[in-house]
């Protein structure tokens, strides 16, 4: 992704060459747009683009982190 700053790449469980990427993007939708955290799911890192991608607005990040922690407790 253009102007994305990779924070971490995590091996994707149950795949040979997959990954989860976490990146920040300061202006994802053009000048003056709000920053996001971009999560990418790569079934194979040989692809040019992730198989799935989600952008989480920074304003929602704390609540999403709490929800993920709750989900983990449920499993």
VMD Tcl script that draws the C-alpha trace (Angstrom):
set ca {
  {0.00 0.00 0.00}
  {1.26 3.44 -0.88}
  {2.60 5.40 2.11}
  {1.98 2.50 4.51}
  {4.44 2.06 7.36}
  {4.78 -1.63 8.22}
  {4.65 -2.18 12.00}
  {4.75 -5.98 12.15}
  {4.46 -9.09 10.02}
  {3.13 -12.17 11.80}
  {3.19 -15.69 10.32}
  {-0.38 -16.79 9.54}
  {-1.24 -20.01 11.38}
  {-2.17 -23.06 9.29}
  {-0.39 -21.76 6.16}
  {3.03 -22.46 4.68}
  {3.76 -18.92 3.54}
  {0.93 -16.73 4.82}
  {1.13 -13.65 7.00}
  {-0.82 -11.04 8.91}
  {0.53 -7.54 8.39}
  {-0.11 -4.53 10.59}
  {0.66 -1.13 9.13}
  {-0.22 2.51 9.64}
  {-1.34 4.81 6.86}
  {-1.41 8.55 7.56}
  {-3.63 9.71 4.67}
  {-5.19 6.55 3.19}
  {-7.90 8.25 1.14}
  {-6.05 11.36 0.02}
  {-4.90 14.65 1.48}
  {-6.34 15.47 4.91}
  {-8.05 12.06 5.34}
  {-7.81 10.54 8.83}
  {-5.11 7.95 9.58}
  {-5.88 4.24 9.81}
  {-4.32 1.01 10.93}
  {-4.30 -1.41 8.00}
  {-4.54 -5.15 8.67}
  {-3.70 -7.45 5.79}
  {-4.21 -11.21 5.58}
  {-1.95 -12.95 3.07}
  {-2.65 -16.62 2.37}
  {0.66 -16.58 0.49}
  {3.28 -13.84 0.64}
  {4.01 -14.47 -3.06}
  {0.91 -12.38 -3.88}
  {1.30 -8.70 -4.62}
  {-1.77 -7.74 -2.58}
  {-3.31 -9.28 0.55}
  {-6.28 -11.61 0.19}
  {-8.18 -9.53 2.76}
  {-7.57 -6.05 4.09}
  {-9.32 -3.88 6.64}
  {-8.71 -0.27 7.62}
  {-9.46 0.69 11.21}
  {-9.75 4.44 11.85}
  {-7.42 5.53 14.65}
  {-10.46 6.89 16.52}
  {-11.86 3.33 16.74}
  {-8.61 1.53 17.52}
  {-8.90 1.33 21.34}
  {-12.43 -0.09 21.18}
  {-11.42 -2.64 18.51}
  {-8.45 -3.75 20.64}
  {-10.77 -4.26 23.63}
  {-13.22 -6.25 21.49}
  {-10.38 -8.47 20.20}
  {-9.23 -9.11 23.77}
  {-12.81 -10.07 24.73}
  {-13.03 -12.39 21.71}
  {-9.81 -14.10 22.74}
  {-11.25 -14.79 26.22}
  {-14.26 -16.47 24.60}
  {-12.14 -18.99 22.67}
}
mol new
graphics top color blue
foreach p $ca { graphics top sphere $p radius 0.5 }
foreach p [lrange $ca 0 end-1] q [lrange $ca 1 end] { graphics top cylinder $p $q radius 0.2 }
display resetview
